[in-house]
Amino acid sequence: MPKKKVKKFRGSRTCGKGRENRNRGGGTRGGRGNAGVLKHKYLRTIKLVKEGKYEIGKSGFSRPSVVRREYRLSKSLRERLIELKAVGAVDSYLYNYLKSRTEMNVGDLDAIVDRLVDNGLAEKEGETYRINLADIGYYRLLGGGRVRKRMHVVVEHATPKAIEKIESAGGIVELGL
């Protein structure tokens, strides 16, 4: 069996690389560490992944819990609105109006409360509108806009400004579900 070429160079000063400065640094190894695993060392990486010795992708990062909760709630809102549209409880105008807002402002609620009553998502008792925002998919009520109608709103969370505006119009806000 013939000698391997590598064995021939062992013991020599440069191992067949010529002048010693030519074989220095990470460039001769294709970069230090895991550099190039998705570029020029890709096939090696794929083999290691198949053997379970390497994982491709980012690791060690997790989103803050507040961001995760906001994402989950906005996703559940979208799913709820799609359900309501499929059942026919929301017409196309109301669906487009609601899907563009992740949180409900009191002014927006005041503007669409009659349409919510027409679609069966709210009730009108005399002069008071009863609305459960959790049925629609909203969990937060913000204080932007004007309130002209008397509303009884049930919601998980409302800002102090929203509570003040609804109560000044003669309505009630129930917090927590």
C-alpha positions as CSV (number, residue, x, y, z in Angstrom):
1,M,0.0,0.0,0.0
2,P,1.5,3.4,-1.0
3,K,2.3,6.0,1.6
4,K,-0.2,8.8,2.2
5,K,0.9,12.2,1.0
6,V,0.3,13.7,4.5
7,K,2.7,11.2,6.1
8,K,5.4,12.3,3.7
9,F,5.2,15.8,5.0
10,R,5.0,15.1,8.7
11,G,8.2,16.2,10.5
12,S,9.0,18.8,8.0
13,R,8.7,22.4,9.1
14,T,5.9,23.5,6.8
15,C,4.2,20.3,5.9
16,G,4.3,21.0,2.2
17,K,2.7,24.5,2.4
18,G,5.8,26.4,1.3
19,R,6.9,29.4,3.3
20,E,5.5,29.2,6.9
21,N,3.6,32.5,6.7
22,R,1.4,31.0,3.9
23,N,-0.2,28.5,6.3
24,R,-1.1,30.8,9.1
25,G,-4.5,32.2,10.2
26,G,-8.1,31.1,9.9
27,G,-8.2,31.7,6.1
28,T,-6.5,28.4,5.3
29,R,-9.1,26.6,7.4
30,G,-12.1,28.4,5.8
31,G,-12.6,30.6,8.9
32,R,-12.4,30.0,12.6
33,G,-15.0,27.9,14.4
34,N,-18.3,27.5,12.7
35,A,-17.8,30.3,10.2
36,G,-19.2,29.4,6.8
37,V,-21.4,26.5,7.9
38,L,-24.2,27.8,5.7
39,K,-21.8,28.9,2.9
40,H,-18.6,27.1,1.9
41,K,-18.8,24.4,4.6
42,Y,-22.4,23.6,3.9
43,L,-22.1,19.9,3.0
44,R,-20.2,19.2,6.1
45,T,-22.9,21.0,8.1
46,I,-25.7,19.0,6.5
47,K,-23.9,15.7,7.3
48,L,-23.5,16.8,11.0
49,V,-27.2,17.8,11.1
50,K,-28.3,14.4,9.9
51,E,-26.1,12.8,12.5
52,G,-27.7,15.1,15.2
53,K,-24.4,16.7,16.1
54,Y,-25.2,20.2,14.9
55,E,-28.3,22.4,14.7
56,I,-28.9,25.0,12.1
57,G,-30.5,28.3,13.2
58,K,-30.5,30.8,15.9
59,S,-30.6,29.6,19.4
60,G,-30.6,31.1,22.9
61,F,-33.0,34.0,22.3
62,S,-36.6,34.2,23.6
63,R,-38.9,37.1,23.2
64,P,-40.0,39.0,26.3
65,S,-43.2,37.7,27.8
66,V,-45.1,40.9,27.2
67,V,-44.3,40.7,23.5
68,R,-45.3,37.0,23.4
69,R,-48.6,37.8,25.1
70,E,-49.4,40.7,22.8
71,Y,-48.7,38.4,19.8
72,R,-50.8,35.6,21.1
73,L,-53.7,38.0,21.8
74,S,-53.6,39.6,18.4
75,K,-53.5,36.2,16.8
76,S,-56.5,35.0,18.8
77,L,-58.3,38.3,17.8
78,R,-57.7,37.6,14.1
79,E,-58.9,34.0,14.5
80,R,-62.0,35.1,16.4
81,L,-62.9,37.6,13.7
82,I,-62.5,35.0,11.0
83,E,-64.8,32.7,12.9
84,L,-67.4,35.4,13.3
85,K,-67.2,36.2,9.6
86,A,-67.6,32.6,8.6
87,V,-70.7,32.2,10.8
88,G,-72.1,35.4,9.4
89,A,-72.1,37.4,12.7
90,V,-69.9,40.1,11.1
91,D,-70.5,41.7,7.8
92,S,-67.6,42.6,5.5
93,Y,-67.5,46.3,6.5
94,L,-67.4,45.5,10.2
95,Y,-64.8,42.7,9.7
96,N,-62.5,45.1,7.8
97,Y,-63.0,47.7,10.4
98,L,-62.2,45.4,13.4
99,K,-59.3,43.6,11.9
100,S,-57.4,46.8,11.4
101,R,-57.4,47.4,15.1
102,T,-55.6,45.3,17.7
103,E,-57.0,47.3,20.6
104,M,-60.4,49.0,20.8
105,N,-60.7,52.7,21.4
106,V,-63.8,54.1,23.0
107,G,-64.4,56.4,20.0
108,D,-64.2,53.4,17.6
109,L,-66.6,51.5,19.8
110,D,-69.0,54.5,19.9
111,A,-68.9,54.6,16.1
112,I,-69.7,51.0,15.4
113,V,-72.0,50.1,18.4
114,D,-75.2,50.3,16.2
115,R,-73.6,48.0,13.7
116,L,-72.7,45.6,16.5
117,V,-76.3,45.6,17.6
118,D,-77.5,44.9,14.0
119,N,-75.1,41.9,13.8
120,G,-76.1,40.5,17.2
121,L,-72.8,41.1,18.9
122,A,-74.3,43.8,21.3
123,E,-77.7,44.4,22.9
124,K,-79.6,47.6,23.3
125,E,-81.7,48.0,26.4
126,G,-83.5,51.3,26.3
127,E,-80.8,53.9,25.8
128,T,-78.0,51.7,27.0
129,Y,-75.9,49.4,24.8
130,R,-74.5,46.3,26.4
131,I,-71.2,45.1,24.8
132,N,-68.9,42.2,25.9
133,L,-65.7,42.9,24.0
134,A,-64.4,39.4,24.8
135,D,-67.1,38.0,22.6
136,I,-65.6,39.9,19.7
137,G,-62.1,39.0,20.7
138,Y,-60.8,42.3,22.3
139,Y,-59.3,42.3,25.7
140,R,-58.2,45.9,26.1
141,L,-60.2,49.2,25.8
142,L,-58.3,52.4,25.3
143,G,-59.4,56.0,25.8
144,G,-59.0,57.5,22.4
145,G,-62.0,59.3,20.8
146,R,-65.4,60.7,22.0
147,V,-68.2,58.8,23.6
148,R,-71.7,60.1,22.9
149,K,-73.8,57.0,23.6
150,R,-74.5,55.3,27.0
151,M,-72.7,51.9,27.0
152,H,-72.3,49.1,29.5
153,V,-69.0,47.5,28.5
154,V,-67.5,44.3,29.8
155,V,-63.8,44.0,29.1
156,E,-60.7,42.4,30.7
157,H,-58.6,45.6,30.8
158,A,-59.5,49.3,30.3
159,T,-57.4,52.4,30.7
160,P,-58.5,55.0,33.3
161,K,-59.2,57.5,30.5
162,A,-61.5,55.0,28.8
163,I,-63.4,54.4,32.1
164,E,-63.7,58.1,32.7
165,K,-65.1,58.8,29.2
166,I,-67.7,56.0,29.3
167,E,-68.8,56.9,32.8
168,S,-69.1,60.6,31.9
169,A,-71.5,59.6,29.1
170,G,-73.6,57.7,31.7
171,G,-72.2,54.2,31.0
172,I,-70.5,51.5,33.1
173,V,-67.3,49.6,32.6
174,E,-66.9,46.1,34.1
175,L,-63.3,45.0,34.4
176,G,-62.1,41.4,34.5
177,L,-63.9,38.4,33.1
